[in-house]
Amino acid sequence: MSITPDEARRTIGEVLATIAPEIDLDTCDFDEPMNQELDLDSMDMLELITGIHERTGIPIPEGEVKPEWSLSELIAELGRR
C-alpha cells in the first residue's frame, strides 16, 4: 500500500494545513529535521502521523516517525510501506 513521493507530499501538505496552516511546504527545506523546519511539538507530530494514516490507510506505529526526521525521510518511509 505504498504511495508515490508526490502523493506523500500532497498528503503531508493536506494534514499540515489542518494542524499548522501557517506552514507552506513550497518554502520548506525538505532535508532539515521536521522539529526544526516545521516547529512541530510532539502533539502536532502525533496529529500529522494520525492524519497521514487516516488519509492513506498506511499504518504508522506511534513513535516510529521521529521529529528529527526530515520531510524527505518521511516521504521516503511512506513510499516503502
CNS distance restraints for C-alpha pairs under 8 A (distance, minus, plus):
assign (resid   1 and name CA) (resid  57 and name CA) 7.93 0.50 0.50
assign (resid   1 and name CA) (resid  58 and name CA) 6.70 0.50 0.50
assign (resid   1 and name CA) (resid  81 and name CA) 6.21 0.50 0.50
assign (resid   2 and name CA) (resid  58 and name CA) 7.48 0.50 0.50
assign (resid   2 and name CA) (resid  78 and name CA) 6.30 0.50 0.50
assign (resid   2 and name CA) (resid  79 and name CA) 4.84 0.50 0.50
assign (resid   2 and name CA) (resid  80 and name CA) 5.90 0.50 0.50
assign (resid   2 and name CA) (resid  81 and name CA) 4.86 0.50 0.50
assign (resid   3 and name CA) (resid   7 and name CA) 5.99 0.50 0.50
assign (resid   3 and name CA) (resid   8 and name CA) 6.29 0.50 0.50
assign (resid   3 and name CA) (resid  78 and name CA) 6.51 0.50 0.50
assign (resid   3 and name CA) (resid  79 and name CA) 5.05 0.50 0.50
assign (resid   3 and name CA) (resid  81 and name CA) 7.93 0.50 0.50
assign (resid   4 and name CA) (resid   8 and name CA) 6.17 0.50 0.50
assign (resid   4 and name CA) (resid  79 and name CA) 5.85 0.50 0.50
assign (resid   5 and name CA) (resid   9 and name CA) 6.08 0.50 0.50
assign (resid   5 and name CA) (resid  75 and name CA) 5.91 0.50 0.50
assign (resid   5 and name CA) (resid  76 and name CA) 7.00 0.50 0.50
assign (resid   5 and name CA) (resid  79 and name CA) 6.51 0.50 0.50
assign (resid   6 and name CA) (resid  10 and name CA) 6.12 0.50 0.50
assign (resid   7 and name CA) (resid  11 and name CA) 6.06 0.50 0.50
assign (resid   8 and name CA) (resid  12 and name CA) 6.07 0.50 0.50
assign (resid   8 and name CA) (resid  75 and name CA) 5.61 0.50 0.50
assign (resid   8 and name CA) (resid  78 and name CA) 6.66 0.50 0.50
assign (resid   8 and name CA) (resid  79 and name CA) 7.50 0.50 0.50
assign (resid   9 and name CA) (resid  13 and name CA) 6.12 0.50 0.50
assign (resid   9 and name CA) (resid  75 and name CA) 6.60 0.50 0.50
assign (resid  10 and name CA) (resid  14 and name CA) 6.20 0.50 0.50
assign (resid  11 and name CA) (resid  15 and name CA) 6.23 0.50 0.50
assign (resid  11 and name CA) (resid  52 and name CA) 6.47 0.50 0.50
assign (resid  11 and name CA) (resid  55 and name CA) 7.26 0.50 0.50
assign (resid  11 and name CA) (resid  56 and name CA) 8.00 0.50 0.50
assign (resid  12 and name CA) (resid  16 and name CA) 6.02 0.50 0.50
assign (resid  12 and name CA) (resid  48 and name CA) 7.43 0.50 0.50
assign (resid  12 and name CA) (resid  52 and name CA) 6.68 0.50 0.50
assign (resid  13 and name CA) (resid  17 and name CA) 6.08 0.50 0.50
assign (resid  13 and name CA) (resid  25 and name CA) 6.59 0.50 0.50
assign (resid  14 and name CA) (resid  18 and name CA) 6.87 0.50 0.50
assign (resid  15 and name CA) (resid  19 and name CA) 6.66 0.50 0.50
assign (resid  15 and name CA) (resid  48 and name CA) 6.08 0.50 0.50
assign (resid  15 and name CA) (resid  51 and name CA) 5.72 0.50 0.50
assign (resid  15 and name CA) (resid  52 and name CA) 6.75 0.50 0.50
assign (resid  16 and name CA) (resid  20 and name CA) 5.28 0.50 0.50
assign (resid  16 and name CA) (resid  21 and name CA) 6.36 0.50 0.50
assign (resid  16 and name CA) (resid  23 and name CA) 7.10 0.50 0.50
assign (resid  16 and name CA) (resid  48 and name CA) 6.70 0.50 0.50
assign (resid  17 and name CA) (resid  21 and name CA) 4.21 0.50 0.50
assign (resid  17 and name CA) (resid  22 and name CA) 7.53 0.50 0.50
assign (resid  17 and name CA) (resid  23 and name CA) 7.22 0.50 0.50
assign (resid  19 and name CA) (resid  44 and name CA) 6.80 0.50 0.50
assign (resid  19 and name CA) (resid  47 and name CA) 7.35 0.50 0.50
assign (resid  19 and name CA) (resid  48 and name CA) 7.63 0.50 0.50
assign (resid  23 and name CA) (resid  38 and name CA) 6.93 0.50 0.50
assign (resid  24 and name CA) (resid  28 and name CA) 6.68 0.50 0.50
assign (resid  28 and name CA) (resid  37 and name CA) 6.81 0.50 0.50
assign (resid  28 and name CA) (resid  38 and name CA) 7.84 0.50 0.50
assign (resid  29 and name CA) (resid  37 and name CA) 6.89 0.50 0.50
assign (resid  30 and name CA) (resid  70 and name CA) 5.92 0.50 0.50
assign (resid  30 and name CA) (resid  71 and name CA) 4.85 0.50 0.50
assign (resid  30 and name CA) (resid  72 and name CA) 5.27 0.50 0.50
assign (resid  31 and name CA) (resid  70 and name CA) 5.16 0.50 0.50
assign (resid  31 and name CA) (resid  71 and name CA) 6.49 0.50 0.50
assign (resid  31 and name CA) (resid  72 and name CA) 5.95 0.50 0.50
assign (resid  31 and name CA) (resid  73 and name CA) 7.94 0.50 0.50
assign (resid  32 and name CA) (resid  36 and name CA) 6.98 0.50 0.50
assign (resid  32 and name CA) (resid  37 and name CA) 5.92 0.50 0.50
assign (resid  32 and name CA) (resid  69 and name CA) 7.79 0.50 0.50
assign (resid  32 and name CA) (resid  70 and name CA) 5.19 0.50 0.50
assign (resid  32 and name CA) (resid  71 and name CA) 7.42 0.50 0.50
assign (resid  33 and name CA) (resid  37 and name CA) 6.03 0.50 0.50
assign (resid  33 and name CA) (resid  67 and name CA) 6.72 0.50 0.50
assign (resid  33 and name CA) (resid  68 and name CA) 4.72 0.50 0.50
assign (resid  33 and name CA) (resid  69 and name CA) 5.04 0.50 0.50
assign (resid  33 and name CA) (resid  70 and name CA) 4.25 0.50 0.50
assign (resid  33 and name CA) (resid  71 and name CA) 7.26 0.50 0.50
assign (resid  34 and name CA) (resid  38 and name CA) 5.26 0.50 0.50
assign (resid  34 and name CA) (resid  39 and name CA) 6.98 0.50 0.50
assign (resid  34 and name CA) (resid  40 and name CA) 7.13 0.50 0.50
assign (resid  34 and name CA) (resid  67 and name CA) 5.56 0.50 0.50
assign (resid  34 and name CA) (resid  68 and name CA) 6.02 0.50 0.50
assign (resid  34 and name CA) (resid  69 and name CA) 5.91 0.50 0.50
assign (resid  34 and name CA) (resid  70 and name CA) 5.12 0.50 0.50
assign (resid  34 and name CA) (resid  71 and name CA) 6.22 0.50 0.50
assign (resid  35 and name CA) (resid  39 and name CA) 4.99 0.50 0.50
assign (resid  35 and name CA) (resid  40 and name CA) 5.27 0.50 0.50
assign (resid  35 and name CA) (resid  41 and name CA) 7.00 0.50 0.50
assign (resid  35 and name CA) (resid  67 and name CA) 5.03 0.50 0.50
assign (resid  35 and name CA) (resid  68 and name CA) 6.07 0.50 0.50
assign (resid  35 and name CA) (resid  69 and name CA) 7.97 0.50 0.50
assign (resid  36 and name CA) (resid  40 and name CA) 7.64 0.50 0.50
assign (resid  40 and name CA) (resid  44 and name CA) 5.42 0.50 0.50
assign (resid  40 and name CA) (resid  45 and name CA) 6.24 0.50 0.50
assign (resid  40 and name CA) (resid  67 and name CA) 7.91 0.50 0.50
assign (resid  41 and name CA) (resid  45 and name CA) 6.28 0.50 0.50
assign (resid  42 and name CA) (resid  46 and name CA) 6.26 0.50 0.50
assign (resid  42 and name CA) (resid  67 and name CA) 7.76 0.50 0.50
assign (resid  43 and name CA) (resid  47 and name CA) 6.23 0.50 0.50
assign (resid  44 and name CA) (resid  48 and name CA) 6.07 0.50 0.50
assign (resid  45 and name CA) (resid  49 and name CA) 6.23 0.50 0.50
assign (resid  45 and name CA) (resid  67 and name CA) 7.03 0.50 0.50
assign (resid  46 and name CA) (resid  50 and name CA) 6.02 0.50 0.50
assign (resid  46 and name CA) (resid  62 and name CA) 7.24 0.50 0.50
assign (resid  47 and name CA) (resid  51 and name CA) 5.84 0.50 0.50
assign (resid  48 and name CA) (resid  52 and name CA) 6.18 0.50 0.50
assign (resid  49 and name CA) (resid  53 and name CA) 6.22 0.50 0.50
assign (resid  49 and name CA) (resid  60 and name CA) 6.84 0.50 0.50
assign (resid  49 and name CA) (resid  62 and name CA) 7.80 0.50 0.50
assign (resid  49 and name CA) (resid  65 and name CA) 7.87 0.50 0.50
assign (resid  50 and name CA) (resid  54 and name CA) 6.15 0.50 0.50
assign (resid  50 and name CA) (resid  60 and name CA) 7.97 0.50 0.50
assign (resid  51 and name CA) (resid  55 and name CA) 6.20 0.50 0.50
assign (resid  52 and name CA) (resid  56 and name CA) 5.98 0.50 0.50
assign (resid  52 and name CA) (resid  57 and name CA) 7.70 0.50 0.50
assign (resid  52 and name CA) (resid  58 and name CA) 7.43 0.50 0.50
assign (resid  53 and name CA) (resid  57 and name CA) 4.91 0.50 0.50
assign (resid  53 and name CA) (resid  58 and name CA) 5.07 0.50 0.50
assign (resid  53 and name CA) (resid  59 and name CA) 5.83 0.50 0.50
assign (resid  53 and name CA) (resid  60 and name CA) 6.76 0.50 0.50
assign (resid  54 and name CA) (resid  58 and name CA) 7.90 0.50 0.50
assign (resid  58 and name CA) (resid  78 and name CA) 7.58 0.50 0.50
assign (resid  58 and name CA) (resid  81 and name CA) 6.90 0.50 0.50
assign (resid  60 and name CA) (resid  64 and name CA) 6.85 0.50 0.50
assign (resid  60 and name CA) (resid  65 and name CA) 7.64 0.50 0.50
assign (resid  61 and name CA) (resid  65 and name CA) 7.95 0.50 0.50
assign (resid  65 and name CA) (resid  69 and name CA) 7.14 0.50 0.50
assign (resid  65 and name CA) (resid  74 and name CA) 7.42 0.50 0.50
assign (resid  69 and name CA) (resid  73 and name CA) 5.91 0.50 0.50
assign (resid  69 and name CA) (resid  74 and name CA) 6.70 0.50 0.50
assign (resid  70 and name CA) (resid  74 and name CA) 6.41 0.50 0.50
assign (resid  71 and name CA) (resid  75 and name CA) 6.10 0.50 0.50
assign (resid  72 and name CA) (resid  76 and name CA) 6.14 0.50 0.50
assign (resid  73 and name CA) (resid  77 and name CA) 6.08 0.50 0.50
assign (resid  74 and name CA) (resid  78 and name CA) 6.22 0.50 0.50
assign (resid  75 and name CA) (resid  79 and name CA) 6.36 0.50 0.50
assign (resid  76 and name CA) (resid  80 and name CA) 6.46 0.50 0.50
assign (resid  77 and name CA) (resid  81 and name CA) 6.62 0.50 0.50
